[in-house]
Each structure stands twice: as C-alpha cells, then as structure tokens.
C-alpha cells in the first residue's frame, strides 16, 4: 500500500488540538483501509504533517474530511528509507 506525507497549514494551530484530530482519524481510518501512522506539529509555522498508509491520496483525505474536516493542503507519495 502506498505511503503519503501530507501537509496542513493552519494559522494558530495547537498541538493539543492536533492530538484530538489525530484520535478522530484513528477512529475513522479502518472504515477506509487507511492507517495514520505518525504526525508532527510546528505551532510557530502553523503546519502539520501526517504519515499515512492509504490506497490513494483521495482516500487519505476522505478520512480527514470525515473525522474532523481538515483536509491536507498537499499530499506526497513517499518511500520510507
């Protein structure tokens, strides 16, 4: 299954809020055959990155949309090294 690194841009983002959104993703992901593995937050820059295994970009974003409505600004297919 492909792995993606997505990027969100949210001014004023707080790590506590991202943790809650990630929990919401975990609650929805199985329905779509997706696995959100890790996330990182840069509060100062207003950026969040998520590492996710998903059948495709659209399905990865569908989980975000259903879980909390915050879809990624960018998604990149990556290979772990």
C-alpha positions in Angstrom: 0.0 0.0 0.0 1.4 3.5 -0.8 2.6 5.8 2.0 1.9 9.5 1.9 3.2 12.5 3.8 0.5 15.2 3.9 0.8 18.8 4.9 -1.8 21.0 6.6 -1.4 24.8 7.0 -3.5 26.2 9.9 -2.6 29.6 11.5 -2.7 29.4 15.3 -2.6 25.5 15.3 -2.1 24.0 18.8 -0.5 20.6 19.4 -3.4 19.6 21.8 -5.9 20.2 19.0 -3.9 18.2 16.5 -3.7 15.3 19.0 -7.6 15.3 19.2 -7.9 15.4 15.4 -5.4 12.5 15.1 -7.6 10.5 17.6 -10.6 11.2 15.4 -8.6 10.0 12.3 -7.8 6.8 14.2 -11.5 6.3 14.9 -12.5 6.5 11.2 -9.5 5.1 9.4 -10.3 1.4 9.5 -13.6 2.0 7.6 -11.4 3.1 4.6 -8.5 0.7 4.9 -6.2 3.6 5.9 -3.5 3.8 8.7 -2.5 7.1 10.1 1.0 6.3 11.5 2.5 9.5 12.8 2.1 13.2 12.9 4.2 16.3 13.6 3.2 19.8 14.5 5.0 23.1 14.1 2.9 25.6 16.0 5.1 28.5 15.2 4.8 28.0 11.4 1.2 26.7 11.6 2.0 23.4 9.9 1.1 19.8 10.5 2.4 16.7 8.7 0.8 13.3 8.8 2.4 10.0 7.7 -0.3 7.7 6.3 -0.7 4.4 4.5 -3.7 4.6 2.2 -4.9 3.1 -1.1 -4.6 6.6 -2.7 -4.5 10.3 -1.9 -8.2 10.8 -2.1 -8.9 8.1 0.5 -6.3 9.5 2.9 -8.1 12.9 2.6 -11.5 11.3 3.0 -10.6 10.1 6.4 -9.5 13.6 7.5 -12.7 15.1 6.0 -15.0 12.7 7.8 -13.0 12.7 11.1 -12.6 16.5 11.6 -13.0 18.3 8.2 -9.3 19.4 8.0 -8.1 18.1 4.7 -4.5 18.3 3.6 -3.2 21.2 1.5 -0.6 18.9 -0.1 -0.1 15.1 -0.2 3.1 13.4 -1.5 3.7 9.7 -2.0 6.9 8.8 -0.2 9.1 5.8 0.2 10.4 5.0 3.7 14.2 4.5 3.8 
